[in-house]
């Protein structure tokens, strides 16, 4: 099995060496990961990612999402559903659109027109339905 150990007739010695190697191979990455990601309440290394959260601001739901994203990514911004996200999104790597189902969906386009939108976007809540209505896509029901 471990050819670099040579031929060994004493099974106990061979098992002890295997056990030590196994511990070293498992412990080293764990110690490295603990130093890199922190322990005992230390900050973890944040992703080099710029996130834009678009939704109803100042609600418990939006505050929870934004707080979660700030723990994970280096740059987190937020925008309301009023269309201001289009300008702010230029600097974002990814946009998270959280949009509750409501009566204004047919008229609103919080991230602009479909043909000009180029950012990777995560749709949360009813944003898929609402966006399909606002962008006049097929399947805008359900």
Buried (B, 14 or more C-beta within 10 A) or exposed (E): EEEEEEEEEEEEEBEEEEEEEEEEEEEEEEEEEEEEEEEEEEEEEEEEBBBBBBBBBEEEEBEEBBEEBBEEBEBBBBBBBEBEBBEBBEEBBBBBBBBBEEEEBEEBBBBBEEEEBEBEBEBBBBBBBBBBBBBEEEEBEE
